[in-house]
């Protein structure tokens, strides 16, 4: 029961953070914004992280849709974003969530030899 309560609290806290960064377009489409980091780093690395977060949440279909839309709208090669995934997964794997670690380490082990 305690684990379940903590999971609920974590979910509520994540939702509160997302709502603080949410904007709704005139057509009703919700967007989550992270203005504090909008100009820092590589956009494809951010997309790789979001892809992995969708995957960790069990929404692989949403992850793929997100990746496809980003690549189409930004004219970025999907392979370029995918090259960031092992780096982002390694970074995420040290954050202490044992439930995520197995999936993240499977992404870290992906190597591209040239």
C-alpha contacts under 8 A as a table, 3 or more apart, distances in Angstrom:
res1	aa1	res2	aa2	distance
1	X	4	X	5.20
1	X	5	X	6.37
2	X	5	X	5.10
2	X	6	X	6.30
3	X	6	X	5.19
3	X	7	X	6.16
4	X	7	X	5.04
4	X	8	X	6.23
5	X	8	X	5.10
5	X	9	X	6.23
6	X	9	X	4.99
6	X	10	X	6.05
7	X	10	X	5.06
7	X	11	X	6.09
8	X	11	X	5.04
8	X	12	X	6.14
9	X	12	X	5.10
9	X	13	X	6.14
10	X	13	X	5.13
10	X	14	X	6.15
11	X	14	X	5.14
11	X	15	X	6.10
12	X	15	X	5.01
12	X	16	X	6.14
13	X	16	X	5.10
13	X	17	X	6.33
14	X	17	X	5.17
14	X	18	X	6.21
15	X	18	X	5.02
15	X	19	X	6.10
16	X	19	X	5.15
16	X	20	X	6.33
17	X	20	X	5.22
17	X	21	X	6.71
18	X	21	X	5.25
18	X	22	X	6.12
18	X	32	X	6.65
19	X	22	X	4.91
19	X	32	X	7.77
21	X	32	X	5.33
21	X	33	X	4.95
21	X	34	X	6.16
22	X	30	X	6.75
22	X	31	X	5.57
22	X	32	X	4.32
22	X	33	X	5.93
23	X	30	X	5.80
23	X	31	X	5.16
23	X	32	X	6.21
23	X	33	X	7.14
24	X	27	X	7.89
24	X	28	X	5.66
24	X	29	X	5.59
24	X	30	X	4.42
24	X	31	X	6.08
25	X	28	X	5.23
25	X	29	X	5.20
25	X	30	X	6.31
25	X	31	X	7.48
26	X	29	X	7.35
34	X	37	X	5.83
34	X	38	X	5.94
35	X	38	X	4.81
35	X	39	X	7.91
36	X	39	X	7.91
37	X	40	X	5.26
37	X	41	X	7.92
41	X	45	X	7.60
41	X	46	X	7.99
42	X	45	X	5.34
42	X	46	X	6.66
43	X	46	X	5.06
43	X	47	X	6.24
44	X	47	X	4.91
44	X	48	X	6.09
44	X	80	X	7.36
44	X	81	X	4.97
44	X	84	X	7.04
45	X	48	X	5.01
45	X	49	X	6.26
45	X	81	X	6.65
45	X	84	X	5.43
45	X	85	X	7.40
45	X	88	X	6.95
46	X	49	X	5.08
46	X	50	X	6.23
47	X	50	X	5.06
47	X	51	X	6.00
47	X	67	X	6.95
47	X	70	X	7.63
47	X	81	X	7.01
48	X	51	X	5.00
48	X	52	X	6.21
48	X	67	X	7.95
48	X	81	X	5.97
48	X	82	X	6.65
48	X	84	X	6.03
48	X	85	X	5.24
48	X	88	X	6.80
49	X	52	X	5.10
49	X	53	X	6.17
49	X	85	X	7.03
49	X	88	X	5.84
49	X	89	X	7.44
50	X	53	X	4.93
50	X	54	X	6.17
50	X	63	X	7.61
51	X	54	X	5.22
51	X	55	X	6.26
51	X	63	X	4.81
51	X	64	X	7.30
51	X	66	X	7.04
51	X	67	X	6.65
52	X	55	X	4.90
52	X	56	X	6.00
52	X	63	X	7.32
52	X	85	X	7.55
52	X	89	X	7.30
53	X	56	X	5.00
53	X	57	X	6.20
54	X	57	X	5.16
54	X	58	X	6.51
54	X	59	X	5.24
54	X	60	X	6.38
54	X	62	X	6.58
54	X	63	X	5.13
55	X	58	X	5.04
55	X	59	X	5.22
55	X	60	X	4.83
55	X	63	X	6.06
56	X	59	X	7.39
56	X	100	X	6.47
56	X	103	X	7.42
59	X	62	X	5.23
59	X	63	X	6.20
60	X	63	X	4.86
60	X	64	X	6.16
61	X	64	X	5.19
61	X	65	X	6.18
62	X	65	X	5.01
62	X	66	X	5.98
63	X	66	X	5.13
63	X	67	X	6.18
64	X	67	X	5.10
64	X	68	X	6.04
65	X	68	X	5.11
65	X	69	X	6.07
66	X	69	X	5.25
66	X	70	X	6.15
67	X	70	X	5.23
67	X	71	X	6.14
67	X	78	X	7.42
68	X	71	X	5.25
68	X	72	X	6.09
68	X	78	X	7.47
69	X	72	X	5.12
69	X	73	X	5.97
70	X	73	X	5.30
70	X	74	X	5.83
70	X	75	X	7.93
70	X	76	X	7.59
71	X	74	X	5.33
71	X	75	X	5.40
71	X	76	X	4.64
71	X	77	X	6.12
71	X	78	X	5.98
72	X	75	X	5.19
72	X	76	X	6.85
73	X	76	X	7.95
76	X	80	X	7.16
76	X	81	X	7.72
77	X	80	X	5.34
77	X	81	X	6.94
78	X	81	X	5.28
78	X	82	X	6.19
79	X	82	X	4.90
79	X	83	X	6.21
80	X	83	X	5.28
80	X	84	X	7.13
81	X	84	X	5.47
81	X	85	X	7.07
82	X	85	X	5.23
82	X	86	X	7.97
83	X	86	X	6.84
83	X	87	X	7.91
84	X	87	X	5.41
84	X	88	X	6.15
85	X	88	X	5.10
85	X	89	X	5.82
85	X	107	X	6.70
85	X	108	X	7.54
86	X	89	X	5.03
86	X	90	X	6.06
86	X	107	X	5.22
86	X	108	X	4.21
86	X	109	X	7.11
86	X	110	X	6.47
86	X	111	X	7.99
87	X	90	X	5.23
87	X	91	X	6.33
87	X	108	X	6.85
88	X	91	X	5.04
88	X	92	X	6.13
89	X	92	X	5.04
89	X	93	X	5.94
89	X	104	X	5.03
89	X	105	X	6.91
89	X	107	X	6.12
89	X	108	X	5.86
90	X	93	X	5.13
90	X	94	X	6.98
90	X	104	X	6.83
90	X	105	X	6.92
90	X	107	X	7.98
90	X	108	X	5.71
91	X	94	X	6.02
91	X	95	X	7.60
92	X	95	X	5.63
92	X	104	X	7.31
93	X	96	X	6.84
93	X	97	X	7.31
93	X	100	X	7.20
93	X	101	X	5.44
93	X	104	X	5.87
93	X	105	X	6.98
94	X	97	X	7.80
97	X	100	X	5.59
97	X	101	X	6.41
98	X	101	X	5.05
98	X	102	X	7.63
99	X	102	X	7.08
100	X	103	X	5.75
100	X	104	X	6.16
101	X	104	X	5.07
101	X	105	X	5.92
102	X	105	X	5.26
102	X	106	X	6.29
103	X	106	X	5.15
103	X	107	X	6.64
104	X	107	X	5.19
104	X	108	X	6.35
105	X	108	X	4.79
105	X	109	X	6.23
106	X	109	X	5.34
106	X	110	X	7.00
107	X	110	X	5.47
108	X	111	X	7.81
